[in-house]
């Protein structure tokens, strides 16, 4: 048995499992919600039935390093087009970040048409209560859906899904947390 363990140890590289386990434990500690919070989010949306005249959007974005990278480029392109075609005021909220300045600079450099739109940061989910109300809000990545769940200063909530995100992780805690966001409403 010890020889098998040594072979597995060399082949599986315990650091991979340790890193995944650490990431999963960290995510469970941060990305959580209560039944009352879920109910409040559903009530917010139910209280505004029918068609909306959308004049303002809060975009919940994860921290990013490059506005031209895949999903971020798509989200920003959509926001830029929506602003130009529908005259919508965008409010970009960088989740889990302290300083919005570098994100503002990257957004404005990549999409000059978004210059002047609000870019703010919320270091923790509790900080979403301080955000200004908008007509709708959009989660753009699974982690941002947890912030959006608590943002009830809006009339509707949307999820800008570009990929089936549970497949980004092995079956387990993280993929279950992502699947849960698909049921936020």
Residue, then its C-alpha position, 0 to 999 in steps of 0.5 A: x500500500x505505501x508504494x501505491x500511495x507514493x506513486x499517486x503522490x507523485x502523479x497527482x501532485x497533492x498541491x493541485x488538490x490542496x489548491x482546489x480544496x483551499x479555493x473551494x473553502x475560500x469560496x464557500x466562506x465568501x459566496x453564501x446567502x440566506x433564504x431571506x435574501x433570496x426571497x427579498x431578491x425575488x420580491x424585488x423583481x415581482x414587484x415590478x411586472x411588465x415592460x420596463x423603460x430601461x434608462x440605467x443599468x448596474x453591471x456587476x463585473x469581476x476584477x479583470x486585468x484586460x478589457x479586451x479578454x473574451x467575456x469582458x470584451x463582450x460585456x463592455x461591447x454590449x454596454x457600449x452599444x446599449x448606451x449608444x442605441x438606447x441612451x442608457x446610463x451604465x454603472x459598472x461595479x467591480x466586485x471584490x475590489x477596493x479601488x475603481x480607478x484602474x478599471x475606469x481607465x481600462x474601460x474608457x481606453x477600450x471603449x471611449x464611448x463609456x467615458x463618464x459612466x460610473x465605475x465603482x468598487x464594492x470590496x464586500x457583498x455588504x457594500x452593495x447596499x450603498x450603491x445607487x438605484x438603477x432600472x436593472x442590474x446584470x451579473x456577468x460572472x457567477x461570483x458577481x451573481x452573489x453580489x447582485x442577489x443582495x442588490x435590491x435597489x433595482x427593478x429587474x435582475x439579469x444574468x449575462x451568461x456566456x458560458x456554462x460556468x459550472x464546467x469551469x471547475x471539477x464537480x464539487x463545491x465550486x460547481x454547485x455554488x455556480x449552479x445555485x446562481x442559475x436559480x437566483x431568478 
